Amino acid sequence: MRECADPPELWINSGTATIYRDARDRPMTEEGGEFGSGFSVEVAKAWEKAFFAFDLPRTRQIVLRIAIALGPGGGVMTPYKNLVRFGIGGRQGPGDQRFSWIHIDDLCGIVDYARRNKELSGAFNASAPQQVTNAELMRELRRAYGRGFGLPAPAWMLELGAAVIRTETELILKSRWVAPERLLRKGYEFRYPELREALADIAKRRV
């Protein structure tokens, strides 16, 4: 890109909100957040270190620390919908771990906002303003898909299942409490700031 005669004006790189520590005391912001430790966090930090390791004087650089994206047609919504439909859509683990999320339309909207506002650069938390607990997430999922009850899954059961399929329980049990402080300060208006309306839209747009 340094050698380009006409380099792009903007480079947006995907980051992840999992870069922050397990947070149960306060939300993690771009300026006041604390990075965590562990494999996924180290990968996230390495991504950003590599991205900002060089200077591109004619190209703005932005990293989006993306929370769990929700949208119709697949992704994380598929297992969540299945849990609810089969009656096991209760809280997972203690249920008090925070769940930071973003509607796919807002993720696209943030990319466009960054393109149009040429003063923006650096790291941004791509996460909805409302962060809920796991118990609240599962309750809203049951509401959106018309299920009044869901059996809970204790932590030991999740650990056992994760061992069987050779994965980690971090996606479920880690408390991701991430706030989009910079985006709000810079004037971005979320189309789906609250989980209930986001899930209602996704449930309506089944594909």
Secondary structure, DSSP 8 states (H G I E B T S, - for coil): -TT-SS--SEEEEEEEGGGB---SSS-B-TTT--B--SHHHHHHHHHHHHHTSS--TTSEEEEEEE-EEE-SSSTTHHHHHHHHHTT--S-BTTS-SEE-EEEHHHHHHHHHHHHH-TT--EEEEE--S--EEHHHHHHHHHHHTT-S----B-HHHHHHHHHHTT--SHHHHS---B--HHHHHTT---S--SHHHHHHHHHHT--
